[in-house]
Amino acid sequence: MTGQGEGLSRRGLLGVSTAAVLAPAVARAAVRADLQPYERLLKTWCDGLLARQVTGLAGQGANGGFLCPGCGMVHGRVADTVYPLLRMARTSGDARYVRAAKAAQVWSEHNVSRPDGSWVNDVFLNDWKGITVFRAIALSETLLHHGDLLDASTREAWRARLARAFDFLDGFMKIDTGNINYPISTAYAFSLGAEALGRDAYTAKARDFAQASLDFFTPNGLLFGEGHPQRGRTAKGRPPVDLGYNVEESLPALAMYGLRTGDQALLDQVVTSLRAHMEFMLPDGGWDNSWGTRNFKWTWWGSRTSDGCHPAYRLLADRDPRFAEVSARNLALMAACTHDGLLYGGPHYRAAGYKPCIHHTFSHAKALAAVLDLAQPLATAPRAELPRDRPYGLKPIPEIGTHLASLGPWRATFTDYDFDYLAPAGGGHASGGAISLLHHQALGPVLAASMTRYKAVEISNQQVPIDAAHQPLTLRIEVAQGKDAFTSIADLSARLEVVERGDGVEVAAFGRLKTPEGRELEPPVDFSLAYRLTSKGLELSAKVTGLGSRTARLIAPVVASKGESAVRRDARAIAIAKPGGSILVASAGSDLDGDVGTRIFNLVPGLQAMALSIKLRDGQAASLVISAA
């Protein structure tokens, strides 16, 4: 059964007695008007968590954990909730949140705590100890900001447990441990630990990690290191970069470290980097991580198990007013994706019949708590213009082989980025000169890339497809042969040419059809894709050579939720109704196949689509036009 933190009737591993479970009197703390949207969403999420907390079971194993509706398990990092829950106790004056936080911490000690002071990622499936840095951050923030809401025995027990965690981190964490988000977060963790534990030596350790992180920025300000090795380079000379982890974990950690220590030089670098990453925010508050190394965890609003962009953008909004706009838009998008108290992994999850993974909620709740605790007042300002609000033409970003185009109401991303996080098995983000995103200012997403082939890379941190409707979303050329799919988006060695010409942006891609592992057809099949984006829409031409008797298709999944109707105008044209207008998809010379009443779906980034396709003939170009009405 589930409830709200009751039922802990025996002494836990932390030495918390029955009496200590009861919260002290908690006085309600007023929230400033500019922070009330953060407080409202945090309350919604905290109440959603309380409604799913396990209580009353025989034995101690499950009590205090939060049961995940989407995964049918208790995720190992649920005790990160101690921070947002106590923040909500402060805001609301409701002691239920204190009791729930205590219960979650006891669950953690029963199930994922280890004798060496670490915590592991999960009870089973994943014994990675690096997540100790994030648990240490959450516990430190709790004690520093809200320790007074705990009774003395609990407070001292948590402090002692925190000391053991830092003893572990002191020997475990190095600059090259895991992906770059881990050592960068360690800088912030040790700065917190120095104060929470009174260990002055941690101040120098924090500074060492922070200074070492400055080596991981590209000349354009992007943070790299989200791949193995961190400093690795591809055949095209590109480092591992992931937008989701950068904006939702690493840069917020560096921002909070810099603010905490007053390191102005580091904060200057963080601000430069936040501006560079801001280029990828979409007008609706979504993050375009269609190209990132770890886009297997991409959601439209961010990344699945990181914390959120808000502690970076909102806390540094005094240095660039657009940063507050980034935070506000993303907050509104997450609120729109929240149902029944939990954050769903994308705009169409619910329509596709998927339940939410609770990890999204308790991870991102920490970011809102940090804003409520640390944000300085901001004067009310009109809606600020973000980079992708404006039709600027073409922006190449060479270190990730990605080009952003912005013409009229259209926003597009083209990529041949060749850092495959999943190599040698392959199947990560789309490459091959793919159009990985097409977005309309008024009508929303039109095309969006999923993984080349969906795989639960982090088995307890990704959801599992539930039916055959789960299919790739990326526009591509494909030849199916047995169980294999040979596609244009799997060719990491494809060549991409991008120019601005006349009133548009022209993109040409040349490569070979391959499997995600890099195998080619025998004999090989070459492909070419030619795109032209103007203020009127997208024109696309596709061609294959060397096909022989095999069948190839241009597959174009056009984003459309179950509730958005479509009408076939004739054999070569379909109109999809959107709020405020329609998307028109047409083929100039070939039939446009696809069932207008059927939808496919992909967990990355959580969108439904109508699977349209055109049959390709050897050496003959086929065309597709996407416009708005």
Buried (B, 14 or more C-beta within 10 A) or exposed (E): EBBBBBBBEEBBBBEBBEEBBEBEEBEEEEBEEBBEBBBBBBBBBBBBBBBBBBBEEEEBBBBBBBBBBBBEBBBBBBBBBBBBBBBBBBBBEBBBBBBBBBBBBBBBBBBBBEEEBBBBBBBEEBEBBBBBBBBBBBBBBBBEBBBEBBBEBBBBBBBEBBBBBBBBBBEBBEBBBBBBBBBBBBBBBBBBBBBBBEBEEBBEBBBBBBBBBEEBBBEBBBBBBBBEEBEEEBEBEBBBBBBBBBBBBBBBBBBBBBBBBEBEEBBEBBBEBBBBBBBBBBBBBBBBBBBBBBBBBBBBBBBBBBBBBBBBBBBBBEBBEBBBBBBBBBBBBBBBBBEEBBBBBBBBBBBBEBBBBBBBBBBBBBBBBBBBBBBEEBEEEEEBEBBBBEBEBBBBBEBBBBBBBBBBBBBBBBBBBBBBBBBEEBBBBBBBBBBBBBBBBEBBBBBBBBBBBBBEBBEBBBBEBBEEBBBBBBBBBBBEEEEBBBBBBBBBBBBBEBEEEEEBBBBBBBBBBBBBBBEBBEEEBBBBBBBBBBEBBBBBBBBBEBBEEBEBBBBBBBBBBBEBEBEBEEEBBBBBBBEEBBBBBBBEEBEBBBEBEEBBBBBBBBBBBBBBBBEBEBEEBBBBBBBBE
